[in-house]
């Protein structure tokens, strides 16, 4: 239009390049748009939930719907990779030494089987055969390595299971220690080991949850924990997990819970370690035929 000098000349036009978005920056700007969209969706869900709180009679029903929709908001913004892209990512991670999150309980297992990545590991055995002790030792080993894997102790309250951690660390017999006639305080040498072990439990900062947990609450908590740096979760045990559904058999409940844990695994992309008991006739398989 013959107005080049009026708009600032060639120097001004060249300078525009430095302040103009280019295709190289598209991912950055796309993420800004995605974040604003997610904020709007969260606001809408919050407003919808507030309305339901004034109209519904069962708070648990509102909570379930809210949790499901909140999880869906997060997952719908994640891009799905093709199978080939997964292959390339795995090759790059192997080359960088970044495959897996969690060591096995013994070094020889890790050497043979590698680090756990996002597996669901079920430790399945009858009652009183050492499952909780196995998991507790694994939990201690991970924490000593600086790896946080929270432990959901659904069968035993924290006030009781802490004695098993102290027994493992201090190598003291807590059954005898709880009998003053056999170990009159504070004269027996085991008391000193107990105090040292108690101090280590405190210093390690072990994360242990107890109480009644339903599967949706576990799912929400697992996502929170992983965002704060957890490298997996441990649960003792499957039979103690509550559900808001009714089942005509324990077998159907287990299958439902395992499906839910597969969903949790997709959410957190970290290992899940589960303890479980056999079914009524002592069989391991739950799938009917």
Secondary structure, 3 states (H helix, E strand, C coil): CCCHHHHCHHHHHHHHHHHCCCHHHHHHHHHHHHHHHHHHHHHHHHHHHHHHHHHCCCHHHHHHHHHHHHHHHHHCCCCCCCHHHHHHHHHHHHHHCCCCCECCCCHHHHHHHCCECCCEEEEECCCCCCHHHHHHHHHHHHHHCCCCCEEEECCCCHHHHHHHHHHHHHCCCHHHHCCCCCCCCCCCCHHHHHHHHHHHHHHHCCCEEECCCEHHHHHHHHHHHHHCCCCEEEEECHHHCECCCCCCCHHHHHHHHHHHHHHHHHHHCCEEEEEECCCCCCCCCCCCC
